[in-house]
Amino acid sequence: MSEIDELLPCGTVTDPFFQVFHDGQWNACIGEQGEELNYVEGYLLAAQLLVDTLIEKELYGSRDTLAMPILYNARHGLELALKYILRELAAVDMAREREEAVDHDVKSYWEHLSVQAVGDHRCRTLIAALEPFVQSLGKIDPDGQELRYFENRDGKQSLADYAIVHLPLIQASIAGLREVLDQLVRRVFQLEQEVATGAKTNECSRGDLVQVAGIVGAKANWTEAAFLDRKAEARARFGLTSNGLSRALTVIKEARELKTLIGIETSPVYLSAETLTEVGVRWLETNPPPAADAKSIIINAADIDLEEMDRHGKARGVLDR
C-alpha cells in the first residue's frame, strides 16, 4: 500500500487528483458539469479565504509565503471577470470584443470596456469603480508573471521595486473588488433579460428607461415649464444628448409596460371591457377574499369538504381556459 493509499482510505488510488469517488458530500463539479463563473468566483474567493484565514488565525509565519498566492488569485480572478463581462456584453450587442489577440493584460481589458458606450448607466458606473483595482494590479503585474514567478521573463527579480505589502489592506481591497464584480456580473445577467424585451436605446437600457420615466413624470405634464428641468435632470444623470433623451422618451411612449409609468394606458387588443369585468367577477367568486375577522388560514384535514374541493377545481379550470 502506497503512502497516498494510507492517507486516503478509499481503496486503491490510481490518480491522486482526479480519481472518481462516489461521494455525495465532497464531489465538486468540473469540466462538462462546470460553469465559467466557477473560475471567476473561485480565484477571487480563494484569495479572500486565504487572507481572511491568515489574519484571523494570526499565521505570522506564513505572511511571506502566502502573500503572492493571495495577490495572484485576486489578479487572476479580476482578469477572468473582465473577459467574461466583455464577452457577455458583446453577446447582447452592448459592447464589442477586443480585436487584439487574447492576453493577460487586465489594464487593457478594463480600458477597452471603459471607453465603450455601454448602454446601461449602472454597468458603466460599476466598470468605472474597478479602476483603482485594475490600475494597481495592472501596474505591478501587467502580464500575469510578476506574482507567479520569482523571476520574470527578462530574467530579473519580480517586484524588484517593492519591499512589503500590508495584508489587512489587501484583505479589505479584495472584499471591495469582489463586491463590485459581484454587482457587475449580476447587472450583466439582468441586461441579458432586459435586452430580450427590445425596450432600449443605444444609450439606455430598459432599467435606465424606467428611471428616466420616473424623472420626467406623467406625459400630461410635459407641457409644464418644470418639464424642462426634469429633462435636464434625466440628461445629466444618464449622460444623454438632447437627441438621446428624445430616443429614450420615444421608446418609453411605445413600450406597453413603460408607458404606464408616464400615465399612458394601452387598450387590450383581444379583450373587451365586458370580458375583463366578467373574468374579475368569476375570479372573486372562485377565490373570495378571507373574512375581515379571519384569524387563521390553517385548515384541519377533518374540515375539508371534498365536494367543495371538486367544485372549486372545476371553477378554476374554467378560469384557466
C-alpha positions in Angstrom: 0.0 0.0 0.0 1.3 3.4 -1.0 1.6 6.5 1.3 -1.3 8.0 -0.7 -3.5 4.9 -0.1 -2.8 5.3 3.6 -3.8 9.0 3.6 -7.0 8.3 1.6 -8.6 5.1 2.9 -10.9 4.8 0.0 -9.4 1.8 -1.8 -6.6 1.8 -4.2 -5.7 5.3 -5.5 -4.8 5.3 -9.2 -5.0 9.1 -9.7 -4.1 11.4 -6.8 -6.2 14.3 -8.0 -8.8 13.2 -10.5 -9.9 9.8 -9.4 -13.7 9.5 -9.1 -15.2 8.6 -5.8 -19.0 8.1 -5.2 -19.3 10.8 -2.5 -22.4 13.0 -2.3 -20.8 15.5 0.0 -17.3 16.5 -1.3 -17.5 15.8 -5.0 -17.1 19.1 -7.0 -18.5 19.7 -10.5 -15.8 20.5 -13.1 -15.4 20.1 -16.8 -18.7 19.3 -18.6 -20.6 20.0 -15.3 -18.6 23.1 -14.5 -19.5 26.8 -15.1 -17.3 29.6 -16.3 -18.2 31.7 -13.3 -16.8 28.9 -11.1 -13.4 30.1 -12.3 -14.1 33.8 -11.9 -15.6 33.5 -8.5 -13.3 30.7 -7.4 -10.0 32.6 -7.7 -11.4 35.6 -6.1 -12.9 33.6 -3.2 -9.6 31.7 -2.8 -7.8 35.0 -2.4 -10.4 36.1 0.2 -10.3 32.9 2.2 -6.5 32.8 2.2 -6.1 36.3 3.5 -9.0 36.0 5.9 -7.6 32.8 7.4 -4.1 34.2 7.6 -5.2 37.2 9.6 -7.9 35.6 11.7 -5.6 32.8 12.8 -2.6 35.1 13.1 -0.4 32.9 11.0 2.5 35.3 11.1 4.9 32.6 9.9 3.0 32.3 6.6 2.8 36.0 5.7 5.6 36.0 3.2 4.7 32.7 1.6 1.0 33.4 1.2 1.2 37.0 0.1 1.9 36.1 -3.6 -0.8 33.4 -3.9 -3.3 35.8 -2.4 -2.4 38.6 -4.8 -2.1 36.3 -7.8 -5.5 34.7 -7.2 -7.1 38.2 -6.8 -5.4 39.4 -10.0 -6.4 36.3 -12.0 -10.0 36.4 -10.8 -10.1 40.1 -12.0 -8.7 39.1 -15.4 -11.2 36.3 -15.8 -14.1 38.6 -14.7 -13.2 41.3 -17.2 -13.0 38.8 -20.0 -16.3 37.2 -19.0 -18.1 40.6 -18.7 -16.8 41.8 -22.0 -17.9 38.6 -23.8 -21.3 38.6 -22.3 -21.9 42.3 -23.1 -20.7 41.7 -26.7 -23.2 38.8 -27.0 -26.1 41.2 -26.5 -24.6 43.9 -28.7 -23.8 46.2 -25.8 -20.0 46.1 -26.3 -17.5 45.0 -28.9 -14.8 42.3 -28.4 -11.2 43.3 -28.5 -9.5 42.9 -31.8 -6.1 42.2 -30.3 -5.0 38.7 -29.5 -6.1 37.4 -26.1 -3.6 38.3 -23.5 -3.3 38.7 -19.7 -3.2 42.5 -19.5 -6.0 43.4 -17.1 -5.5 47.1 -17.7 -6.0 46.8 -21.5 -9.3 44.8 -21.0 -10.6 47.4 -18.5 -9.7 50.3 -20.7 -11.4 48.6 -23.7 -14.5 48.2 -21.6 -14.4 51.7 -20.0 -14.2 53.6 -23.3 -17.1 51.9 -24.8 -20.6 53.4 -24.7 -22.2 50.5 -22.9 -25.9 51.4 -22.9 -26.6 51.0 -19.2 -25.8 53.6 -16.6 -25.4 51.1 -13.7 -23.0 49.0 -15.8 -20.8 51.9 -16.7 -20.7 53.1 -13.1 -19.5 49.7 -11.9 -16.9 49.4 -14.6 -15.6 52.8 -13.6 -15.5 51.6 -9.9 -13.0 48.9 -10.9 -10.3 51.4 -11.9 -8.3 51.6 -8.7 -8.0 47.8 -8.5 -7.1 47.5 -12.2 -4.6 50.3 -12.1 -2.8 48.8 -9.0 -2.7 45.1 -10.2 -2.1 46.1 -13.8 0.9 48.3 -12.9 2.5 45.8 -10.6 1.9 42.8 -12.9 0.9 43.7 -16.5 1.2 40.2 -17.9 0.5 37.8 -15.1 4.1 36.9 -14.5 5.3 39.0 -11.5 3.0 37.4 -9.0 3.6 33.9 -10.2 7.4 33.6 -10.6 10.4 34.8 -8.6 12.0 35.9 -11.9 10.1 37.5 -14.8 10.6 36.8 -18.5 13.5 39.3 -18.6 15.4 37.3 -16.0 15.0 40.0 -13.4 13.6 39.5 -9.9 9.9 40.0 -9.9 8.5 43.0 -7.9 12.1 44.3 -7.5 10.9 47.8 -6.8 8.7 46.7 -3.8 9.6 45.5 -0.3 6.4 45.0 1.7 2.7 44.7 1.3 0.1 45.3 4.1 -2.1 42.2 4.4 -5.1 43.9 6.2 -5.2 46.5 3.3 -5.1 43.6 0.8 -7.9 41.9 2.7 -10.2 45.0 2.6 -9.4 45.6 -1.1 -10.2 42.0 -2.2 -13.5 42.3 -0.4 -14.2 45.6 -2.2 -13.2 44.1 -5.5 -15.4 41.1 -5.1 -18.4 43.3 -4.2 -18.0 45.5 -7.3 -17.5 42.4 -9.6 -20.5 40.6 -8.0 -22.8 43.6 -8.6 -21.4 44.0 -12.2 -21.9 40.3 -13.1 -25.4 40.4 -11.6 -26.2 43.5 -13.7 -24.9 41.8 -16.8 -27.3 38.9 -16.1 -30.2 41.4 -15.8 -29.2 43.1 -19.0 -29.4 39.8 -20.9 -33.0 39.5 -19.8 -33.8 43.2 -20.4 -32.4 43.2 -24.0 -34.9 40.4 -24.9 -37.8 42.9 -24.3 -36.5 45.2 -27.0 -37.2 48.3 -24.9 -33.9 50.1 -25.0 -31.8 52.6 -26.9 -28.1 52.6 -27.7 -27.6 54.9 -24.7 -30.2 53.5 -22.2 -31.1 50.0 -21.1 -34.6 49.1 -20.1 -33.6 49.7 -16.4 -32.4 53.2 -17.4 -35.6 53.9 -19.2 -37.6 53.0 -16.1 -35.6 55.6 -14.2 -36.0 58.2 -17.0 -39.7 57.7 -16.9 -39.7 58.3 -13.2 -37.8 61.6 -13.6 -39.8 63.1 -16.5 -43.2 62.2 -14.9 -46.6 61.9 -16.4 -46.8 62.8 -20.1 -49.9 65.0 -19.3 -47.5 67.4 -17.5 -44.8 67.6 -20.2 -46.1 71.0 -21.3 -45.2 72.5 -17.9 -42.2 74.7 -17.6 -40.8 72.4 -14.9 -40.6 69.7 -17.6 -37.5 71.4 -18.9 -35.8 70.9 -15.6 -36.8 67.3 -15.4 -35.4 66.7 -18.9 -32.2 68.4 -17.9 -32.0 66.1 -14.8 -32.5 63.0 -16.9 -29.9 64.1 -19.4 -27.4 64.8 -16.7 -27.9 61.6 -14.8 -27.5 59.3 -17.8 -25.2 61.5 -19.9 -27.7 61.9 -22.7 -27.7 64.4 -25.6 -30.9 66.1 -26.5 -31.4 63.5 -29.3 -30.5 60.7 -26.9 -33.2 61.8 -24.5 -35.7 62.1 -27.3 -35.0 58.5 -28.4 -35.4 57.4 -24.8 -38.8 59.1 -24.5 -39.9 57.6 -27.8 -39.2 54.1 -26.6 -41.0 54.8 -23.3 -44.1 56.0 -25.0 -44.2 53.0 -27.3 -43.3 50.2 -24.8 -46.6 48.8 -23.3 -45.3 48.5 -19.8 -43.0 51.5 -19.7 -45.7 53.9 -21.0 -47.8 53.2 -17.9 -45.0 54.8 -15.9 -45.8 58.1 -17.6 -49.6 57.7 -17.3 -50.4 56.3 -20.8 -52.7 53.3 -20.8 -52.9 50.7 -23.5 -56.3 49.3 -24.6 -56.3 45.5 -24.7 -56.2 44.2 -28.2 -58.2 41.0 -27.8 -60.1 41.6 -24.6 -63.2 43.8 -24.2 -64.0 45.7 -21.1 -67.0 43.4 -20.6 -64.8 40.3 -20.8 -62.3 41.6 -18.3 -65.2 42.5 -15.9 -66.6 39.0 -16.2 -63.2 37.4 -15.6 -62.8 39.6 -12.5 -66.2 38.7 -11.1 -65.6 35.0 -11.7 -62.2 35.2 -10.1 -63.6 36.8 -7.0 -66.4 34.2 -6.9 -63.9 31.3 -7.1 -61.3 32.9 -4.9 -63.2 35.0 -2.3 -61.1 37.2 -0.1 -60.9 36.0 3.6 -63.3 37.4 6.0 -62.2 40.6 7.8 -62.3 38.8 11.2 -60.5 35.7 10.0 -57.6 35.0 12.4 -56.1 31.9 10.8 -55.8 30.2 7.4 -54.9 26.8 8.9 -57.3 24.1 7.7 -57.7 20.9 9.6 -57.9 17.7 7.5 -61.2 16.8 9.2 -62.8 20.1 8.0 -62.0 19.5 4.3 -65.2 19.2 2.1 -64.2 17.0 -0.9 -67.3 18.0 -2.9 -66.5 21.7 -2.3 -62.9 21.0 -3.5 -64.2 19.4 -6.6 -66.5 22.4 -7.4 -63.6 24.8 -6.8 -61.3 22.8 -9.1 -63.9 22.9 -11.9 -64.4 26.6 -11.4 -60.6 27.2 -11.6 -60.5 25.1 -14.7 -63.0 27.4 -16.4 -60.9 30.5 -15.4 -57.7 28.8 -16.7 -59.3 28.3 -20.1 
